[in-house]
């Protein structure tokens, strides 16, 4: 089994290429040759659809205060797409940033995805139960994009719960700022 971390330079420009490096590149290309990009996209889409619909049906049936109003579902969908797109941007930008600054790894940059901020926004706009469901779905999808790593999924779920709980029932700007600072400090302590 060949395991190479994302962003690892196997061959650098101007270096003499060894036989081991040639074998590594050939194995990487052979492992990619069997996969169709459309099959990967299709399976990811099917997983996302299955996750969202099953969680929605469960929440609507068994969570009393879960909001299934069309307007709220549209807001949740739009916010989920926005969060996942931001996560994808952070993942893509992580490698160039870590390449330019050797002190920061690309994986450390992935903790910057604002899943907790999105859950906080859902808590303010709708309610806490819906925020919890949103946080679980958003964390699962973002963790899927980050090399299917469970640590990022757990981190995003915990930070979403902390953010939604920190705001409480208050809606003032100062309460939002306090909840954001509190969540940010706890997240920084967890990451360090």
Secondary structure, DSSP 8 states (H G I E B T S, - for coil): -----TT--SS-TTS---HHHHHHHHHHHHHHHT--HHHHHHHHHHHHHHHHHHHHHHHHHH-TT----HHHHHHHHHHHHHHHHHHHHHHHHHHHHHHH-TTS-HHHHGGG--HHHHHHHHHHHT-HHHHHHHHHHHHHHHHHHTTT-HHHHHHHHHHHHHHHHHHTT--SHHHHHHHHHHHHHHHHHHH-
